[in-house]
Amino acid sequence: MAYGLDLTDAAHWYRQYQRLMAYWKALYPDDIFDLDYDALVREPREVIAALLEFCGLDWEESCLSFHSIPNSVKTASVWQVREPLYARASGRWRNYERHLGPLHAALEEP
């Protein structure tokens, strides 16, 4: 995963993601739900309710206590699945802001 070792490479691939998503959103504007992680951890009930509505599903209170469900989890993030939503990762990028100049510059390129 060499692309993850260089901020300008990361910017390139993020811009490719944005380009691809713009394409799909143009084709299927009503079929793509964008979810803001910071909004999710700040206001989980509202964001989850909007997602469920988008999917045509009813609200269930258990959506807020997903971490308590005793289902089997077979992913590398098993320990995170067992935690409630948390905001400690939100804004963490600010700790590295002084190192992000190349990333900002690459993202601003036409």
N, CA, C and O atoms as CSV, one atom per row, in Angstrom:
chain,resi,resn,atom,element,x,y,z
A,1,MET,N,N,0.818,-1.182,0.000
A,1,MET,CA,C,0.000,0.000,0.000
A,1,MET,C,C,0.868,1.254,0.000
A,1,MET,O,O,0.755,2.098,0.889
A,2,ALA,N,N,1.713,1.364,-0.978
A,2,ALA,CA,C,2.633,2.496,-1.065
A,2,ALA,C,C,1.894,3.830,-1.135
A,2,ALA,O,O,2.408,4.846,-0.668
A,3,TYR,N,N,0.678,3.835,-1.723
A,3,TYR,CA,C,-0.070,5.081,-1.842
A,3,TYR,C,C,-0.371,5.709,-0.487
A,3,TYR,O,O,-0.633,6.909,-0.412
A,4,GLY,N,N,-0.338,4.933,0.570
A,4,GLY,CA,C,-0.646,5.445,1.900
A,4,GLY,C,C,0.546,6.047,2.614
A,4,GLY,O,O,0.419,6.504,3.750
A,5,LEU,N,N,1.701,6.054,1.969
A,5,LEU,CA,C,2.909,6.554,2.623
A,5,LEU,C,C,3.268,7.971,2.215
A,5,LEU,O,O,4.185,8.561,2.785
A,6,ASP,N,N,2.575,8.521,1.251
A,6,ASP,CA,C,2.900,9.845,0.743
A,6,ASP,C,C,1.615,10.678,0.688
A,6,ASP,O,O,0.619,10.244,0.110
A,7,LEU,N,N,1.637,11.862,1.283
A,7,LEU,CA,C,0.425,12.677,1.348
A,7,LEU,C,C,-0.051,13.132,-0.022
A,7,LEU,O,O,-1.256,13.253,-0.241
A,8,THR,N,N,0.866,13.386,-0.947
A,8,THR,CA,C,0.413,13.791,-2.275
A,8,THR,C,C,-0.238,12.619,-3.004
A,8,THR,O,O,-1.179,12.815,-3.773
A,9,ASP,N,N,0.252,11.409,-2.771
A,9,ASP,CA,C,-0.418,10.222,-3.331
A,9,ASP,C,C,-1.809,10.067,-2.717
A,9,ASP,O,O,-2.779,9.787,-3.422
A,10,ALA,N,N,-1.898,10.249,-1.421
A,10,ALA,CA,C,-3.205,10.157,-0.749
A,10,ALA,C,C,-4.164,11.192,-1.320
A,10,ALA,O,O,-5.341,10.899,-1.534
A,11,ALA,N,N,-3.670,12.394,-1.566
A,11,ALA,CA,C,-4.511,13.439,-2.153
A,11,ALA,C,C,-4.974,13.034,-3.549
A,11,ALA,O,O,-6.136,13.226,-3.907
A,12,HIS,N,N,-4.064,12.477,-4.327
A,12,HIS,CA,C,-4.425,12.023,-5.678
A,12,HIS,C,C,-5.576,11.021,-5.617
A,12,HIS,O,O,-6.567,11.159,-6.335
A,13,TRP,N,N,-5.441,10.027,-4.769
A,13,TRP,CA,C,-6.463,8.986,-4.699
A,13,TRP,C,C,-7.752,9.502,-4.088
A,13,TRP,O,O,-8.831,9.030,-4.447
A,14,TYR,N,N,-7.670,10.451,-3.181
A,14,TYR,CA,C,-8.891,11.059,-2.634
A,14,TYR,C,C,-9.614,11.843,-3.730
A,14,TYR,O,O,-10.841,11.798,-3.822
A,15,ARG,N,N,-8.867,12.547,-4.544
A,15,ARG,CA,C,-9.489,13.277,-5.649
A,15,ARG,C,C,-10.109,12.311,-6.654
A,15,ARG,O,O,-11.154,12.605,-7.234
A,16,GLN,N,N,-9.474,11.166,-6.862
A,16,GLN,CA,C,-10.065,10.155,-7.746
A,16,GLN,C,C,-11.379,9.629,-7.154
A,16,GLN,O,O,-12.357,9.422,-7.872
A,17,TYR,N,N,-11.381,9.422,-5.865
A,17,TYR,CA,C,-12.612,9.013,-5.177
A,17,TYR,C,C,-13.699,10.067,-5.383
A,17,TYR,O,O,-14.835,9.731,-5.714
A,18,GLN,N,N,-13.352,11.346,-5.189
A,18,GLN,CA,C,-14.337,12.414,-5.372
A,18,GLN,C,C,-14.867,12.431,-6.802
A,18,GLN,O,O,-16.065,12.601,-7.024
A,19,ARG,N,N,-13.982,12.256,-7.757
A,19,ARG,CA,C,-14.382,12.240,-9.164
A,19,ARG,C,C,-15.329,11.079,-9.442
A,19,ARG,O,O,-16.355,11.250,-10.101
A,20,LEU,N,N,-14.981,9.905,-8.941
A,20,LEU,CA,C,-15.821,8.731,-9.146
A,20,LEU,C,C,-17.193,8.899,-8.482
A,20,LEU,O,O,-18.219,8.553,-9.067
A,21,MET,N,N,-17.199,9.427,-7.270
A,21,MET,CA,C,-18.476,9.621,-6.581
A,21,MET,C,C,-19.338,10.666,-7.292
A,21,MET,O,O,-20.559,10.520,-7.343
A,22,ALA,N,N,-18.725,11.709,-7.836
A,22,ALA,CA,C,-19.482,12.706,-8.594
A,22,ALA,C,C,-20.151,12.052,-9.795
A,22,ALA,O,O,-21.296,12.362,-10.126
A,23,TYR,N,N,-19.430,11.146,-10.443
A,23,TYR,CA,C,-19.991,10.414,-11.576
A,23,TYR,C,C,-21.214,9.602,-11.151
A,23,TYR,O,O,-22.273,9.689,-11.771
A,24,TRP,N,N,-21.054,8.807,-10.079
A,24,TRP,CA,C,-22.158,7.963,-9.633
A,24,TRP,C,C,-23.328,8.789,-9.116
A,24,TRP,O,O,-24.485,8.427,-9.332
A,25,LYS,N,N,-23.042,9.882,-8.443
A,25,LYS,CA,C,-24.123,10.754,-7.942
A,25,LYS,C,C,-24.884,11.413,-9.092
A,25,LYS,O,O,-26.086,11.653,-8.988
A,26,ALA,N,N,-24.185,11.702,-10.184
A,26,ALA,CA,C,-24.856,12.264,-11.350
A,26,ALA,C,C,-25.795,11.238,-11.974
A,26,ALA,O,O,-26.879,11.587,-12.444
A,27,LEU,N,N,-25.380,9.979,-11.979
A,27,LEU,CA,C,-26.219,8.918,-12.544
A,27,LEU,C,C,-27.346,8.498,-11.607
A,27,LEU,O,O,-28.465,8.238,-12.049
A,28,TYR,N,N,-27.046,8.433,-10.312
A,28,TYR,CA,C,-28.000,7.916,-9.331
A,28,TYR,C,C,-28.103,8.859,-8.126
A,28,TYR,O,O,-27.740,8.479,-7.013
A,29,PRO,N,N,-28.591,10.075,-8.340
A,29,PRO,CA,C,-28.582,11.067,-7.262
A,29,PRO,C,C,-29.425,10.676,-6.041
A,29,PRO,O,O,-29.150,11.121,-4.927
A,30,ASP,N,N,-30.431,9.861,-6.251
A,30,ASP,CA,C,-31.304,9.488,-5.132
A,30,ASP,C,C,-30.899,8.185,-4.463
A,30,ASP,O,O,-31.577,7.725,-3.544
A,31,ASP,N,N,-29.806,7.585,-4.911
A,31,ASP,CA,C,-29.419,6.266,-4.416
A,31,ASP,C,C,-28.129,6.260,-3.595
A,31,ASP,O,O,-27.637,5.195,-3.224
A,32,ILE,N,N,-27.590,7.420,-3.317
A,32,ILE,CA,C,-26.333,7.492,-2.564
A,32,ILE,C,C,-26.548,8.359,-1.330
A,32,ILE,O,O,-27.023,9.491,-1.423
A,33,PHE,N,N,-26.198,7.819,-0.198
A,33,PHE,CA,C,-26.338,8.530,1.074
A,33,PHE,C,C,-24.949,8.865,1.591
A,33,PHE,O,O,-24.146,7.971,1.855
A,34,ASP,N,N,-24.672,10.139,1.734
A,34,ASP,CA,C,-23.402,10.569,2.313
A,34,ASP,C,C,-23.581,10.709,3.814
A,34,ASP,O,O,-24.514,11.361,4.282
A,35,LEU,N,N,-22.686,10.097,4.555
A,35,LEU,CA,C,-22.756,10.136,6.008
A,35,LEU,C,C,-21.518,10.846,6.552
A,35,LEU,O,O,-20.389,10.469,6.237
A,36,ASP,N,N,-21.733,11.854,7.353
A,36,ASP,CA,C,-20.646,12.617,7.959
A,36,ASP,C,C,-20.332,11.990,9.319
A,36,ASP,O,O,-21.164,12.004,10.227
A,37,TYR,N,N,-19.127,11.444,9.447
A,37,TYR,CA,C,-18.739,10.753,10.683
A,37,TYR,C,C,-18.834,11.667,11.898
A,37,TYR,O,O,-19.323,11.255,12.950
A,38,ASP,N,N,-18.369,12.902,11.757
A,38,ASP,CA,C,-18.419,13.825,12.886
A,38,ASP,C,C,-19.858,14.084,13.314
A,38,ASP,O,O,-20.143,14.153,14.510
A,39,ALA,N,N,-20.765,14.230,12.360
A,39,ALA,CA,C,-22.182,14.410,12.677
A,39,ALA,C,C,-22.740,13.149,13.341
A,39,ALA,O,O,-23.546,13.239,14.267
A,40,LEU,N,N,-22.315,11.984,12.871
A,40,LEU,CA,C,-22.787,10.725,13.437
A,40,LEU,C,C,-22.435,10.612,14.914
A,40,LEU,O,O,-23.288,10.243,15.722
A,41,VAL,N,N,-21.204,10.919,15.277
A,41,VAL,CA,C,-20.825,10.765,16.681
A,41,VAL,C,C,-21.378,11.891,17.546
A,41,VAL,O,O,-21.555,11.728,18.753
A,42,ARG,N,N,-21.650,13.036,16.920
A,42,ARG,CA,C,-22.223,14.163,17.655
A,42,ARG,C,C,-23.722,13.977,17.894
A,42,ARG,O,O,-24.213,14.226,18.995
A,43,GLU,N,N,-24.441,13.543,16.870
A,43,GLU,CA,C,-25.901,13.391,16.910
A,43,GLU,C,C,-26.301,12.038,16.326
A,43,GLU,O,O,-26.937,11.989,15.273
A,44,PRO,N,N,-25.938,10.940,16.991
A,44,PRO,CA,C,-26.172,9.620,16.384
A,44,PRO,C,C,-27.640,9.331,16.072
A,44,PRO,O,O,-27.947,8.769,15.020
A,45,ARG,N,N,-28.530,9.702,16.954
A,45,ARG,CA,C,-29.953,9.402,16.719
A,45,ARG,C,C,-30.428,10.024,15.411
A,45,ARG,O,O,-31.078,9.356,14.607
A,46,GLU,N,N,-30.112,11.289,15.193
A,46,GLU,CA,C,-30.575,11.987,13.996
A,46,GLU,C,C,-29.950,11.404,12.726
A,46,GLU,O,O,-30.644,11.191,11.732
A,47,VAL,N,N,-28.645,11.149,12.761
A,47,VAL,CA,C,-27.964,10.651,11.567
A,47,VAL,C,C,-28.409,9.220,11.248
A,47,VAL,O,O,-28.657,8.889,10.089
A,48,ILE,N,N,-28.506,8.390,12.259
A,48,ILE,CA,C,-28.938,7.006,12.032
A,48,ILE,C,C,-30.378,6.977,11.545
A,48,ILE,O,O,-30.715,6.190,10.661
A,49,ALA,N,N,-31.231,7.827,12.109
A,49,ALA,CA,C,-32.627,7.896,11.656
A,49,ALA,C,C,-32.697,8.303,10.189
A,49,ALA,O,O,-33.498,7.753,9.433
A,50,ALA,N,N,-31.869,9.261,9.778
A,50,ALA,CA,C,-31.851,9.686,8.373
A,50,ALA,C,C,-31.369,8.549,7.474
A,50,ALA,O,O,-31.914,8.345,6.389
A,51,LEU,N,N,-30.362,7.816,7.913
A,51,LEU,CA,C,-29.856,6.676,7.135
A,51,LEU,C,C,-30.923,5.595,6.997
A,51,LEU,O,O,-31.139,5.061,5.909
A,52,LEU,N,N,-31.580,5.280,8.094
A,52,LEU,CA,C,-32.630,4.265,8.039
A,52,LEU,C,C,-33.775,4.694,7.124
A,52,LEU,O,O,-34.300,3.888,6.355
A,53,GLU,N,N,-34.154,5.958,7.211
A,53,GLU,CA,C,-35.207,6.462,6.329
A,53,GLU,C,C,-34.780,6.345,4.870
A,53,GLU,O,O,-35.570,5.936,4.019
A,54,PHE,N,N,-33.541,6.699,4.585
A,54,PHE,CA,C,-33.000,6.594,3.232
A,54,PHE,C,C,-33.100,5.152,2.732
A,54,PHE,O,O,-33.391,4.916,1.560
A,55,CYS,N,N,-32.860,4.202,3.615
A,55,CYS,CA,C,-32.899,2.776,3.257
A,55,CYS,C,C,-34.307,2.195,3.310
A,55,CYS,O,O,-34.508,1.025,2.984
A,56,GLY,N,N,-35.276,2.999,3.716
A,56,GLY,CA,C,-36.648,2.515,3.813
A,56,GLY,C,C,-36.878,1.619,5.014
A,56,GLY,O,O,-37.754,0.754,4.988
A,57,LEU,N,N,-36.101,1.819,6.063
A,57,LEU,CA,C,-36.211,1.003,7.270
A,57,LEU,C,C,-36.779,1.824,8.423
A,57,LEU,O,O,-36.628,3.045,8.470
A,58,ASP,N,N,-37.424,1.139,9.336
A,58,ASP,CA,C,-37.984,1.803,10.504
A,58,ASP,C,C,-36.922,1.986,11.577
A,58,ASP,O,O,-35.947,1.239,11.657
A,59,TRP,N,N,-37.140,2.991,12.386
A,59,TRP,CA,C,-36.254,3.250,13.522
A,59,TRP,C,C,-36.394,2.137,14.551
A,59,TRP,O,O,-37.502,1.684,14.840
A,60,GLU,N,N,-35.287,1.708,15.093
A,60,GLU,CA,C,-35.268,0.782,16.217
A,60,GLU,C,C,-34.301,1.339,17.250
A,60,GLU,O,O,-33.174,1.712,16.922
A,61,GLU,N,N,-34.737,1.391,18.468
A,61,GLU,CA,C,-33.909,1.934,19.537
A,61,GLU,C,C,-32.586,1.177,19.669
A,61,GLU,O,O,-31.581,1.748,20.092
A,62,SER,N,N,-32.588,-0.086,19.311
A,62,SER,CA,C,-31.374,-0.895,19.423
A,62,SER,C,C,-30.258,-0.397,18.492
A,62,SER,O,O,-29.103,-0.791,18.654
A,63,CYS,N,N,-30.585,0.449,17.536
A,63,CYS,CA,C,-29.546,1.015,16.672
A,63,CYS,C,C,-28.535,1.823,17.477
A,63,CYS,O,O,-27.380,1.963,17.076
A,64,LEU,N,N,-28.977,2.353,18.613
A,64,LEU,CA,C,-28.071,3.143,19.447
A,64,LEU,C,C,-27.258,2.270,20.399
A,64,LEU,O,O,-26.299,2.744,21.008
A,65,SER,N,N,-27.631,1.008,20.530
A,65,SER,CA,C,-26.892,0.117,21.432
A,65,SER,C,C,-26.316,-1.080,20.674
A,65,SER,O,O,-26.278,-2.199,21.187
A,66,PHE,N,N,-25.875,-0.824,19.456
A,66,PHE,CA,C,-25.314,-1.872,18.600
A,66,PHE,C,C,-24.162,-2.609,19.281
A,66,PHE,O,O,-23.939,-3.795,19.036
A,67,HIS,N,N,-23.444,-1.903,20.123
A,67,HIS,CA,C,-22.258,-2.474,20.776
A,67,HIS,C,C,-22.620,-3.541,21.810
A,67,HIS,O,O,-21.756,-4.296,22.257
A,68,SER,N,N,-23.894,-3.600,22.187
A,68,SER,CA,C,-24.347,-4.566,23.193
A,68,SER,C,C,-24.846,-5.871,22.598
A,68,SER,O,O,-25.060,-6.840,23.327
A,69,ILE,N,N,-25.033,-5.911,21.303
A,69,ILE,CA,C,-25.581,-7.094,20.650
A,69,ILE,C,C,-24.517,-8.199,20.643
A,69,ILE,O,O,-23.385,-7.955,20.223
A,70,PRO,N,N,-24.860,-9.394,21.096
A,70,PRO,CA,C,-23.852,-10.456,21.254
A,70,PRO,C,C,-23.517,-11.223,19.970
A,70,PRO,O,O,-23.007,-12.341,20.042
A,71,ASN,N,N,-23.790,-10.649,18.813
A,71,ASN,CA,C,-23.467,-11.325,17.553
A,71,ASN,C,C,-21.964,-11.554,17.427
A,71,ASN,O,O,-21.162,-10.878,18.072
A,72,SER,N,N,-21.605,-12.499,16.602
A,72,SER,CA,C,-20.207,-12.760,16.303
A,72,SER,C,C,-19.667,-11.657,15.397
A,72,SER,O,O,-20.345,-11.222,14.467
A,73,VAL,N,N,-18.461,-11.216,15.670
A,73,VAL,CA,C,-17.805,-10.205,14.842
A,73,VAL,C,C,-16.488,-10.796,14.357
A,73,VAL,O,O,-15.647,-11.209,15.156
A,74,LYS,N,N,-16.321,-10.830,13.042
A,74,LYS,CA,C,-15.124,-11.444,12.473
A,74,LYS,C,C,-14.349,-10.430,11.631
A,74,LYS,O,O,-14.027,-10.684,10.470
A,75,THR,N,N,-14.059,-9.294,12.229
A,75,THR,CA,C,-13.260,-8.282,11.547
A,75,THR,C,C,-12.125,-7.858,12.461
A,75,THR,O,O,-12.129,-8.148,13.657
A,76,ALA,N,N,-11.154,-7.168,11.881
A,76,ALA,CA,C,-10.026,-6.682,12.671
A,76,ALA,C,C,-10.453,-5.618,13.673
A,76,ALA,O,O,-9.732,-5.343,14.632
A,77,SER,N,N,-11.622,-5.018,13.457
A,77,SER,CA,C,-12.087,-3.963,14.352
A,77,SER,C,C,-13.059,-4.483,15.402
A,77,SER,O,O,-13.905,-3.734,15.890
A,78,VAL,N,N,-12.948,-5.739,15.748
A,78,VAL,CA,C,-13.892,-6.353,16.683
A,78,VAL,C,C,-13.984,-5.568,17.987
A,78,VAL,O,O,-15.078,-5.423,18.531
A,79,TRP,N,N,-12.877,-5.063,18.500
A,79,TRP,CA,C,-12.910,-4.320,19.755
A,79,TRP,C,C,-13.651,-3.002,19.613
A,79,TRP,O,O,-14.261,-2.535,20.575
A,80,GLN,N,N,-13.613,-2.379,18.414
A,80,GLN,CA,C,-14.351,-1.135,18.205
A,80,GLN,C,C,-15.848,-1.391,18.114
A,80,GLN,O,O,-16.650,-0.569,18.558
A,81,VAL,N,N,-16.224,-2.523,17.542
A,81,VAL,CA,C,-17.640,-2.861,17.398
A,81,VAL,C,C,-18.301,-3.007,18.769
A,81,VAL,O,O,-19.503,-2.782,18.912
A,82,ARG,N,N,-17.529,-3.373,19.748
A,82,ARG,CA,C,-18.054,-3.585,21.095
A,82,ARG,C,C,-18.075,-2.310,21.943
A,82,ARG,O,O,-18.456,-2.346,23.113
A,83,GLU,N,N,-17.669,-1.191,21.354
A,83,GLU,CA,C,-17.710,0.084,22.062
A,83,GLU,C,C,-18.881,0.922,21.561
A,83,GLU,O,O,-19.280,0.794,20.404
A,84,PRO,N,N,-19.435,1.777,22.415
A,84,PRO,CA,C,-20.427,2.743,21.920
A,84,PRO,C,C,-19.734,3.720,20.970
A,84,PRO,O,O,-18.505,3.787,20.926
A,85,LEU,N,N,-20.525,4.471,20.217
A,85,LEU,CA,C,-19.936,5.502,19.366
A,85,LEU,C,C,-19.130,6.458,20.229
A,85,LEU,O,O,-19.527,6.775,21.350
A,86,TYR,N,N,-18.014,6.909,19.714
A,86,TYR,CA,C,-17.179,7.842,20.464
A,86,TYR,C,C,-16.661,8.920,19.520
A,86,TYR,O,O,-16.538,8.701,18.315
A,87,ALA,N,N,-16.364,10.067,20.074
A,87,ALA,CA,C,-15.922,11.203,19.269
A,87,ALA,C,C,-14.435,11.471,19.409
A,87,ALA,O,O,-13.951,12.481,18.898
A,88,ARG,N,N,-13.700,10.610,20.076
A,88,ARG,CA,C,-12.296,10.929,20.327
A,88,ARG,C,C,-11.446,10.995,19.062
A,88,ARG,O,O,-10.357,11.570,19.097
A,89,ALA,N,N,-11.904,10.427,17.947
A,89,ALA,CA,C,-11.150,10.533,16.701
A,89,ALA,C,C,-11.496,11.800,15.924
A,89,ALA,O,O,-10.736,12.219,15.051
A,90,SER,N,N,-12.633,12.408,16.233
A,90,SER,CA,C,-13.031,13.626,15.532
A,90,SER,C,C,-12.045,14.748,15.825
A,90,SER,O,O,-11.719,15.023,16.980
A,91,GLY,N,N,-11.588,15.376,14.782
A,91,GLY,CA,C,-10.675,16.491,14.943
A,91,GLY,C,C,-9.249,16.111,15.256
A,91,GLY,O,O,-8.405,16.987,15.446
A,92,ARG,N,N,-8.959,14.822,15.314
A,92,ARG,CA,C,-7.603,14.384,15.644
A,92,ARG,C,C,-6.577,14.862,14.619
A,92,ARG,O,O,-5.390,14.983,14.923
A,93,TRP,N,N,-7.046,15.130,13.411
A,93,TRP,CA,C,-6.149,15.610,12.360
A,93,TRP,C,C,-5.438,16.885,12.776
A,93,TRP,O,O,-4.333,17.158,12.308
A,94,ARG,N,N,-6.059,17.672,13.655
A,94,ARG,CA,C,-5.456,18.935,14.080
A,94,ARG,C,C,-4.102,18.717,14.768
A,94,ARG,O,O,-3.258,19.613,14.766
A,95,ASN,N,N,-3.893,17.550,15.348
A,95,ASN,CA,C,-2.601,17.235,15.966
A,95,ASN,C,C,-1.474,17.191,14.932
A,95,ASN,O,O,-0.300,17.327,15.276
A,96,TYR,N,N,-1.838,17.002,13.679
A,96,TYR,CA,C,-0.844,16.846,12.610
A,96,TYR,C,C,-0.916,17.976,11.589
A,96,TYR,O,O,-0.297,17.905,10.528
A,97,GLU,N,N,-1.664,19.003,11.913
A,97,GLU,CA,C,-1.935,20.081,10.956
A,97,GLU,C,C,-0.657,20.677,10.365
A,97,GLU,O,O,-0.613,20.989,9.175
A,98,ARG,N,N,0.365,20.835,11.175
A,98,ARG,CA,C,1.594,21.455,10.675
A,98,ARG,C,C,2.302,20.581,9.637
A,98,ARG,O,O,3.183,21.066,8.927
A,99,HIS,N,N,1.938,19.320,9.540
A,99,HIS,CA,C,2.546,18.404,8.569
A,99,HIS,C,C,1.698,18.236,7.308
A,99,HIS,O,O,2.098,17.524,6.386
A,100,LEU,N,N,0.550,18.875,7.259
A,100,LEU,CA,C,-0.406,18.613,6.186
A,100,LEU,C,C,-0.345,19.585,5.023
A,100,LEU,O,O,-1.203,19.544,4.141
A,101,GLY,N,N,0.651,20.459,5.003
A,101,GLY,CA,C,0.784,21.424,3.908
A,101,GLY,C,C,0.789,20.772,2.542
A,101,GLY,O,O,0.047,21.211,1.664
A,102,PRO,N,N,1.603,19.729,2.320
A,102,PRO,CA,C,1.608,19.074,1.001
A,102,PRO,C,C,0.239,18.486,0.632
A,102,PRO,O,O,-0.152,18.500,-0.535
A,103,LEU,N,N,-0.466,17.983,1.611
A,103,LEU,CA,C,-1.795,17.423,1.346
A,103,LEU,C,C,-2.755,18.527,0.927
A,103,LEU,O,O,-3.470,18.382,-0.065
A,104,HIS,N,N,-2.778,19.618,1.663
A,104,HIS,CA,C,-3.652,20.739,1.302
A,104,HIS,C,C,-3.325,21.256,-0.086
A,104,HIS,O,O,-4.229,21.498,-0.886
A,105,ALA,N,N,-2.057,21.426,-0.380
A,105,ALA,CA,C,-1.642,21.925,-1.693
A,105,ALA,C,C,-2.092,20.975,-2.802
A,105,ALA,O,O,-2.599,21.421,-3.831
A,106,ALA,N,N,-1.913,19.684,-2.602
A,106,ALA,CA,C,-2.288,18.702,-3.622
A,106,ALA,C,C,-3.805,18.649,-3.813
A,106,ALA,O,O,-4.280,18.424,-4.926
A,107,LEU,N,N,-4.552,18.852,-2.759
A,107,LEU,CA,C,-6.014,18.830,-2.868
A,107,LEU,C,C,-6.553,20.073,-3.569
A,107,LEU,O,O,-7.646,20.046,-4.134
A,108,GLU,N,N,-5.790,21.156,-3.533
A,108,GLU,CA,C,-6.233,22.402,-4.154
A,108,GLU,C,C,-5.860,22.493,-5.634
A,108,GLU,O,O,-6.357,23.368,-6.344
A,109,GLU,N,N,-4.994,21.600,-6.102
A,109,GLU,CA,C,-4.605,21.609,-7.510
A,109,GLU,C,C,-5.816,21.343,-8.386
A,109,GLU,O,O,-6.719,20.598,-8.007
A,110,PRO,N,N,-5.826,21.968,-9.575
A,110,PRO,CA,C,-6.972,21.725,-10.487
A,110,PRO,C,C,-6.975,20.330,-11.069
A,110,PRO,O,O,-7.867,19.986,-11.844
